[in-house]
Amino acid sequence: MITIFFNLKDKVPKYEQLYRYIKQSIEQNELKSGEKLPSKRKLAQHLKVSVITVETAYDQLIAEGYIKSIPKSGFYVLPYVRLKPINKRKNISVKPQNNKRLVYKVDFQTNLVDEINFPYDKLAKIEREVMLDSYPNMINKSDYLGLYSLRENISKVLFEYRGIKTNPESIVIGSGSEHLISLIVLLLGRDNIFGVEEPGYLKNYHLYHDYGARANTIALDKQGINLNNIGNANVIHVTPSHQFPSGKVTTISRRIELLNWAMKKNNRYIIEDDYDSEFRFSGIPIPAMKSLDKLDKVIYMNSFSKSLSPSFRVSFMVLPDKLMKKYHESYSYFTCSVPVITQLVLNQFIAKREYEKHLNRMKIIYRNKRDLLINLLQSSSFNKNIEIIGEESGLHFLLKLNTKNAINIFIDSAKKRGVRLYGINEYCLEKSNILNEKLLVLGYSHLKTLDMEFAIRELEIAWKNLF
């Protein structure tokens, strides 16, 4: 018979004390596998408790797999598997990795936006409205391609700003380029070879590999991606309107050449990554390759990361009809990865023309930031040893250093003064001709006036004797 002395001062109920006692007895092999336990009534009489107390304890033990109940027979202890003791001599302690990012006083990274001028109030107001008005009707609905009305508004934005004539049925919404690239790999197949630009956005290269496809790097020339270096790639991922990070604009003749290349074989496609085409500060907007695409060979990708915020996590792509048909046939069970409430808010933000107002406002703000940084550089003590490249569009430009010293010497010296700079070599995987050039990539969209002034003063000190 099981005997337990209940602690009447303990706030733990009697059934739980009994449950713990039997559980411990089984784990310590005091109650062995197959051993029969007392009936609920007999144990209740023995312990002077109610049958409900014993029944509740037994039920919990059954639920956790310590005992089983056999009808008309009783309760029995189940086999208990014990954890094997750890051999301390073979136990290898793993030190936690320190992933803490070094904090600099000024960081010229390229993937940030202006946090002060984000439309907090407008979006908050719209969110309150849609939460009460629209969301209750959508709480159990989710279109796997994304909210149709949002895709309608995106198609209008594409026509107004990029000259792309498309319809909502060709658009897929996803949370970031990672999600969209995973879909592209599924649609095109892992046996394809994806060509990515070098220098370029290395994250894409790694994504293709991580999703099980093969990826090659393709060098650039003065007109953009070099067709002579495509090799055996049959899908090319390019940033033709503002190449990242070189700032090159792919010439119209090279765009036509790329389209002609894609048309030669059925399995060839071009992925046009139009990541920051909204911001062009001189001349007319560069037309998207998709607007020139007559044979439906271009997969167009864009997002709201630069125009709104990278943490907003709303991207989209325009699929050729052939791939959209496959998406419907094979992946209609997918769920759109962007929350419905986020889609509703963005949809209203565009529909009310607030997105257009925000974009126009940010163009002025970013142009002023760019002009200030360029003026500070051109007025610096090292102004005769630098050259500014690719400042006409986008939210970064290149700074070429006319020096015989290695670029890393300048970067390391700046770090010591609290300024983080990025060399063009950080965007290359293989040996590229551009590695021989002394180029820095300066992202400025998130920087304040004081940040820029501080950075240039510190660079004047850090670089005083380096040129």
N, C-alpha and C positions, 0 to 999 in steps of 0.2 A: 504493500500500500504506500502511496506517495504521501509524505508528511512534510508540511511546510508551516512554519510559524510566522504568521502575518505580522507585519509591523503596523500596528494600529495608529501610530503617530505619523506614519508616512501618508502623504497626500495621494500617492499612487493607489488606484482602486485595487481591490482584492483580486479581481479577475486578471488584471495585468501582472500583479505579483506572482500569481499562480502560473500564468503563461510564461513569464521570464524564468521561473524556477524549472519548469519542465523543459523548456528550450535549452537552458544551460546544462541540464542533466543529460540531454541527448547529445549535445555538442561535446561534452566531456566523457561520453561513452559510459555514463552511469546507467542510463537507459539504453539498452542495446537494440539494434535493428531486429524487427520482428516481435519484440516484446509487447505483450498485451497490457494496455492501461486499464485502470479501474473504470467501471461504468460511471456515467455522470452522477447517477443517484447515490451509488456507494461512496464515491469520493466526496460528494457534498455532505453526506452524513458523517463521514470520518473527519472532515475538516470543519464541520459545524458552519457551513455556508449554504447559500441557496443553490439549487440546481442551475439556475440562470448564470451564476458566477462561473461554475465549472464549464457549462456549455459555451459561454463566450470565450473562455480561455482555449478550449478545444477547437472551436471554430477558427480562431486566429492561427493556431498551430497547423491546422489542416490547410488554411489558405497559404501559409508560407512553406508547406511541403515537409513539415517535421513529422506529422502523423497522418494516418489515413483512417477512414471509417468504412467498415465492412458491414453492410446491412445484416441484421439478426446475428451478428457475431461480436462486434465491439470495435474498439479503437486500438490501432497498432502503430508501433514506431517504425518509420521509414528509414532506409539506409541513409546515413549522413556521410557525405564526402568531405574530408578535411583538406584544407590547403596544405600543400607540401611546404616544409620549412625551407627558408632561403639559406643557401650555402653562402655564408658571409665571405668566404675566400674568393668566390666567383662574382660576388655582388659588386657591380661597377657603378659608382656614384656618378650621376650626370649633373654637371654644373648647369644651372639655368643660364640660358643665353641672354645676353644683354642687348636687347633690341632698341634700347633707348636712343632716340635720334639726338645727335649733337645740336644744341641750340646756338644759333649765331645771332648777332645783333641785327644783321641784314643778310637775307638769303635771296639770291636772284633766281630761285627756282621758277619753273615755267607752268606749273599745274595749279596755280592759285588764282583767285579773282579778288576784286575789291570788296571787302567785307562791310565797309561803312555804307556803301551805296546800294547794297542789296535791298530789294523792295519788300522789306519785312512787313510793314503796315498793310500794303496792298494785298499781299498774299495771305496774311492773317485774316483780313476782312473777308476775302473770298473763301477761305477755308471755313470760317464760321457759317457763311451763307450756304455753301454746298453741303456741309455736314447736316444742316437742318432741312434743306430743300431737296437736294439731289441724292445724297448718299443713302437715305432710307430706302429709296427705290432700287438702289444698286447693291445693297448690302449682301445679297446672295448671288450676284451676277458678276461674271468676269469673262470678257472676251479674250480668247487666247492670243489674238493678234494685238490687243490693246483696245481701249475705249474707242468706239467708232467715231464719235463726234470729235475726239482729240485727233484722230487720224485725218479727219476732214480738215481740221484747222491746220495741221502740219502740212497737208498737201497745198493749202493756200499759201502758207509761209514759203514753201519751196518754190512756188511759182513766182511770188512777189520778189523774193530776195535772190533766188538762184536760177530762175528761168527754167525750172524743171516742171514739165507737165506730167502729172501723175494723178492717180486716184487713190482714195482711202483704202481700197481693196488690195493695193500693192505694198502697203506700209505695215511694218511690224515694229512694235514698241518693246523695248527691253531695258533692264536696269544696268546700263553701262556697256562699254565695248566688249567686256569679258563675256557677257551673256550673248551678245549678237555674234561674236566670232565663234562661240560654241555652236550656235545654230547654223552658221555658214559651213563649218566643218561637217556637221551632220548632213546638210543638204548636198554639198559637193562631194563628200566622201573623204575618208582619211588617206586614201591612196593617192590623192592629189599632192602636188608639190607647190607650196605657196611661196612666192617671191616677195620679200619685204625690202624696203629701201635701206641703204647704208651710206651715210649715217641715217638713223631713223629712230622711231619710237620702239625701243627694244622690247617693251612689254608685249607687243603684238607677236614678235618673233617667238618669245617664250610661250605665249598662249597657244599658238599653233602646235608647237611641240608638245605641250602639256595636254592638249586635247587629242593627241595621238596622230597628228598629221606631220608631214615633213615641211621644213621651211629653209629657204636659202636667202642669202642677202644679195642684193643687186646694187652695184655702185651707181653713182650719179655722174652726169656730165653737166655742162653749162645749160642745157635745155631741160634737164630733169632726169628721170630714170633712164639709164643707158640700155637701149634695146639689145645691144651687142652682148650684154652681160646677163641676159635673162636665163640662158642655159636651158635646162629641162623643166623649168617652172611652167605651169599651165594656168595658174591663178596669181595675179599680181595685186598686192596691197599698196596703194600709192596715196600721197597727199599732194595732189597737183596744184591746188590753188595757193598753198603756202607750205612748201615742203618743211617737214619737221625733222631736224632743227635748223637746216641751212637757210630757210627762208626763200629758197628758189621758187619761182613760178614756172610750171611746166608750159613751154611755149605751145601755141595752137597747133603748129606743125607736128610737134612731138605727141600731142594728144591724139591727133588724127592717126599718127603712126601706131600708137598703142591700140586704138580702136581697130585699125586694120589687122594688127597682130591677133587680136581677140577673135576677129571674124573668120580667121583661117581654119579654126577647128571648133567643133561643137562643145568640147569640154573646157574651152578657155573662157575665163572671166576676169574682169577688172573690178577690184574693190576700191571705190573712191571714198577715201576718208576725208571728209570736208570739215575737220575738227574746229577751225576758228575762222571760217570764211566770212563771218558776219562783220569782222573788223578789218576794213580796208580804208586807209587814211589818205590815199591820193589816187587819182585816176578813177576810171569806172570799174565796177566789180568784175572780177575774173569769172567768166561763165563756167559752170560746172561741167565736167565731162559727161555727166548723165544727160545734160541738155543737148549734147551732140550725138547721143547714142541712138542710132536708127535700128539696130538689130538686137536690142535688148541684151547687151553683153556686160552692162555695168551694174554692180551692186553698190548702191549709194548709201553711205553711213554718215550720220551726224548725231549731235547730242546738244543738250542744254547746259553742258558743263562749263563752257566759256561764257556764254551769254547770261546764264543765271548763276549756277554754282556746281562744282564737281560733286558735292555731297547730295545734290538734288536727285542724282541717279536716274535720269531719264534720257535714254538714247533711242534712236530709231534707224531703220534701214528701209530702203525701197528695193524690193526684189524683182528681178525679171519674171515675166509670166510663167516661164517654164519651172523656175524654182518655187514660185508661190503655189503652183499646182501641186508640186511634190510636198510642200509644207502642209497643205490642206489634207492630202492623202495619207501622209505618214505621221504627222506630228500634231494633229488637231487635239490630241489629249493633253498637250502642254497647257500650262497656265501662264498668263502674262506675269512677268517677274516684278512689275511696277505696281505698288498698291493702288487700288481703285481710287482712294481718296486723293492721292497725289495726282493721278490722271485727271480727275474732276477739277481740281484746283488749277492745274496748268491749262486745261481746256478753257476755263472761264477767263484766265489771265490773258490768253491769246484772243479769245472771242471779244473781250471788252477793249481790245486794242492797247491794253496795258503793257503787253510784251513789246509791241512796236515802240511805245513811248520809252520804255526802259532801255531798249536797244539803242535808240537814238541818243538817249542821255549818256549811256555808257560809252558810246563812240566818242563823244566830246571829252568825257573824263579820261578815257584811255589815251586819246590823242594828246591831251595836255600833259599827262604823265610821261608819255614817250618824248614829247618835245622838251620837257624839263630835264629828263635824264640825258638826252642828247646834248642839250645846252651845257649841262654840268660837265659832261665828258669833254666837249669841245673847248671849255674854258679851263680845264684842268692843267696842271703842270706837265702832264705827259701827253697833251693833245696832239703834238707833232708825231707821236709814235703810234697812233691808233687810226683805225679806219672803221666806219660804221657800215654794216651791210644788212640788207633785207628789212629795213625799217618801215617800208610802205604799208605793210599789212600785218595782221596777227598781233599777238600780245608778247612777243619777244623779238629780239634782233641779235645779230652777231657783232662782236667786237673783235676786229683783227688787230693783233699786236705786231708791230714791226720791230722784231728783235731776233737776236741769234740764240738767246736763252730758251730753254725748254718751257713750254706753257705751264707745266706743273710747278715750276719755281714761282711763277706769279700767283698761282692758285694757293699754294702753301703759305706764301707770304701774306696773302689777303686773309687767310684763315686765322693767322696769328693776331690779326687786327679785328677779328670778329665779323669778317665778311666772307660769305660763301659764294664762290664762283664755280661755274661748270665749263669744262673744256669740251670741245667737239668730240674728243676721243671717248668721252663717257657715253656717247651714243653710237659707238661702232663696236661690232663683234669681231670682224676680221680685218685684215690689213687693207686699209683704204687710202687712196691718194690724199684724201682730205686730212688724214692724220698728220701730214707734214706741215699743214698750215697752223699758224698760231691763232686759233679762234676760240673765243669765249661766247657762250650762249647766255644772254641776259634776259630773264623774264622780269617784267616790271609791273604787271597789272595789280598786284596786291600791295605795292610799296607806297608809303606816304612820302610827302615832300621831305620831311625830316630824315626819313630813312635814306633817301637818295643823297641828300646833302652830306649826311654822316658817312655813307659808303665811299663817296668820291674823296672826301677829306682823308679817310683812312687809307684808301688806295694810293693817294699821293705820298703818304708816309711809307707805306709798305713797298712801293715800287720805285722809290727815289733813286736807287742806284742799280736798277735791274736792266734798263734799256741800253 
